[in-house]
Amino acid sequence: MKKNSYQGEMEKTAVTFGKEINVSWKHSNEICNMIKGMMVPKAIKYLEDVTEFKDHVPYRRYFKGKAHRKTSKKGVKQGGYPIKATKAVIKLLKGLQANAEHKGLDKERLKIVHATAYKSRIIPRTRPKGWGSGIGAAYNMGIYANMVLTNIEIVVKQV
């Protein structure tokens, strides 16, 4: 059985693990870095603001080619609105609240102590036939790009 990557004490904690989610692992990693250390209700509210374009996710590592936004509370100007990954993390956080409540923890006092996203498996795509002998337009449109799935892991602790 695979252990999670959180190595702290596991008393009064709840864990969720999203396996093979079809979202960008770079966007998911930036979201996880942003919500780490937040309380769970505040993180859900922040991510819902991102889906409504009221706030943005600051990009600290994977920011090449990203546009500048108005200065956020965190002081990072480059950022974006990764809607698909944000919705996946919101779904995981709501499930995590239910897990914690089932374990007898107070869902209003949960703090995110560990959040990470990493690559899962890669699903290779095949080249379409009948589109000419060369690579041509099918390659430029990205029709047979590989699909990379993402694992997201979040651990909360009652404070």
N, C-alpha and C positions, 0 to 999 in steps of 0.2 A: 504494500500500500504506500502510495506516494505521500510524503509529509509536505506540509506547506513550508514556505520559505521564511515564515516568521519564527524566530528562535526565542522569543520572550516567554514569560510564564503564562500558562494557559488558564489560570483561574480567573473567573469573572470575565471571560472573553467569549466572543462569538465569531465564527468564521464563515465566509461564503466564497465560493469558487466557481466562476463562470468558465466553462470549457468550450473551446472551439466556437467562439462567437465571430460572426462575419463582420468585423469592424476593423479599422486601421489600428495596428498596435502602437504606432507612434502617437496618434491622437489619444488613445487610451492611456498611454504612459504619461502624457502631459496632464491629462485629467487626474490621474491617480496622484501625481506629484502635487497637484494643486489642492486636492481635498485632504491630503495627509495632515493629520493634526487637528482637523475640524471636528466639531460635534456633528452627529449624523443629521439631525433636523436642519441645521444650518447648511450642510453640504447639499442636501436635497433641494433646499430653497435656492442655493446658488446655481446648481445645475439646471433647475427649471428656468431661472433667469437667462441662462445661456441659450436654452432652446427657444426662448422668446426674444432673443437678440437684445436683451437689456444689459447684459454683461458679457464679457468674453473670457476665454481661457488663455492665460498668458503662456507663450511658448518660450521655454528656457533652453531647450536643447535642439529640437527639430524645428528651427525657425527660418531656415533658408527659403527665401522667396515669399515669406509671409508678410502681409501688409501691417502697417502700424495702426494702432487703435488709439482712442483717447486714453490718457494716462489712467490706469486703474488704481485701485487701492493698494495693490502689491508693488506698484512702481515699474512694472514691465510693460513696455509699449507694444511689442510685437505679439500678435495673438490671432485667434480665429474663433469660429463657431462650429465645432465638430458635433453636429446635431445627432448623427447616427450613433457615435460612440457615447455621447452624453446620455442618450435615452437608454442605452444598454447598462451604463453605470447606475443610473437612477433605479432601474429595475432590480439590479443586484442589491442596492442599498435598502430598498423597501423589503426585499426578501431577507436581508440581514437583520432588519428590525424585527421581523417576525421570528427569526431564529433566536434572537436574543430574548424576546418576550417569552418564547417557549422554554428557554433555559431559566427563566425567573429573573432576568435582568430588567432594569428600568430603561425603556427605550428612549427617554428624553435625556438621559445622562450618559449616552454612549459616545466615546471619542474614537476616531479612526486612528489606530496606532500603526497600521501597516496597510499599504495599498500598492499594488504593482501590476503591471501588464507585460506580457511577453508573448513571443511568437509561439504558435502551436504548429500544426502541420501545414504543409503547402500542397494545394491541389493543383496539379499541372493541367493546363488547357491544351487542346489540340488545335492544329492549324486547319482552318476551314478549306475544303476542296472546292474547286470550280470558280475561284476568284482570280484566275490568271496564273501564269507560271511563276511569277516573281512574288516577292513579299508584298509589295503594292499597298493598296489602301487599307487592307485588313490589318496590317501591322501598325500603320499610323493611327488607326482608330482604337487600337488596344483591344481588339476582339479576343485575341488568345493570350492575354496576360495571365500569369499564374495568380491564383487566389490564396492569400495568406490569412489563416484564421488566428484568433487571439485568445489567450487565456488571461482572465482577470481575477486577481485574488485580493480580498479585503478582509482585514481583521479589526474588530472593534473591542474596546475594553470599557467597562463601567468605571466612571470616575466619581 
